[in-house]
Each structure stands twice: as C-alpha cells, then as structure tokens.
Amino acid sequence: MMNKMMKTGLLAALSLVLVVPSLTTPASAKSKVKVISTNNVASKVYHGSAGNIYSSAKLTHRKYKMSKYRYTTWTATKKAVIKKNGKKATLAYIKSGSKAGWIYKSNLRAGKAPFNKQKRLNDTYTAYLKAVMQASSDSQDSPSTPSYEDLADSINSNWERNSFKDRAGDVKAAIKDKDALMSVYGVFKNRFSGSQRANLDAMAKKLDSLEPMTDNLDEVSSSMGTFAQALSTAVSRLD
C-alpha cells in the first residue's frame, strides 16, 4: 500500500514538472518578426491618428504613439515587408523633423495632417493679449474667453469709440492706441486673403501714415474706429 502511494505521488510530481513549463513558455515568448525586404520609395506625405512608430522594422522598440501626433505631417521614404505570426504586413519608414521610425502602412492616411485649429486659436489669443497691452489704459479691454467672437468684441470695445482732447497727454494716448491697433492687425492679417486682405491693408496703411498731433486727433480717432470696425467684422468670421 505504501509503495503504491509513493509511486502515485512521484508520478504526480513528474507530471507537474513536465506540464507547467509547456503551459507557460509559449505565453511568455515574444513573437518574432522577420524582415523579408526593405526598399526605398518615392517620397510621399501621410498623417495618422493610431498605431505605434518603432525604431526598426523588427518592431522591437516603440518610439512614439501616433495618437500624440495626429496634427503632424510625415514623409515616407522607405517600405518594408515583414512576416509576423505567419502573416505578411507592410511597414513604412516615416520622418517629420527629428522624429522618424517604422509604422504599419495600414495606420497611415495619404495627405497632410489636419490643421490644429484649437492651437491656432490659443496662439492667436495669446498674441492678441500681448498686442493690446501696448494700448493706453482706456483701450486694454481683454476678451472674456479665447474665441474669435470675443476677440472681435474686444477690438470694437477698445477702438470703436476713441475720443481724444487737444491735450499733450491725449496725443500720447492716441499714439499708443494707434500703434497697438497696428500690432493687433499684425496678429490677424495673414488669416485674410483676396479683396478682404487688400481692403484691410489699405485701411491699415492709411492709419499708419497718420501721425497723431493736437490738431488731427479727431481724424486719427475716426480712422481707428473705422479700421477697428472692419477688422472686428473680419475676425468674427474666422474659424
């Protein structure tokens, strides 16, 4: 009886030693990638929003996540055909500035990346605040939110109703307000084109040619108001 129990225990122990490795080894083993071919291709631009970018076609080290570069345009210059888990796939070697690596071609979309409108708005808002701080203390109204509608309202509020008296202090204020309005136009002017840009440029040129003095403050004030109104309307239509 004792010998039979010992034999049974020994067989159970041996079976555990043999079975456990066979269960765990395949699960822990990494899938190997075989690079079948690598070729140069004609340069073409792409963008993407998913997938990983690897340091080599063997896919051993991930460098970047494409989801963090959805607004980046990449240029593909090479392709590679690989085999992983018995299946073939095509990779593309892409580069943008100092960043480069390999990604599954299926994760790329042809063409330039979409424009990051929110970043452009935030940058415009910051530049506007910097420009408006050059104005006199009565013309430093800031937009309540970073939106084109509030930026347009701020332009109107700051320059539509400028009223200066024939005093040296008001000449200095007019100079500051005129220069600040020109700086504000510099923030937006590249966003306009065609006849709209031409009209605004002409108004800006006329205003810039006026040198505020005690005997022309009404003309300077009127020119600033007219230009600010036109610029405000144009800014309100941006997106």
MOGI-V505487 format. One line per field, one symbol per residue. burial: # if it has 9 or more other ideal C-beta (glycine too) atoms within 8 Angstrom, else .. Layout:
BEGIN
burial->???
END
This chain:
BEGIN
burial->................................#.#.....#...####..#.##..#.#....#.#..################....########..#.#####.##...........###.##.###.##..##..##..#....#.#######.###.#.#.....################.###..#...##.###.##.##..#.#...##..##.##############...
END
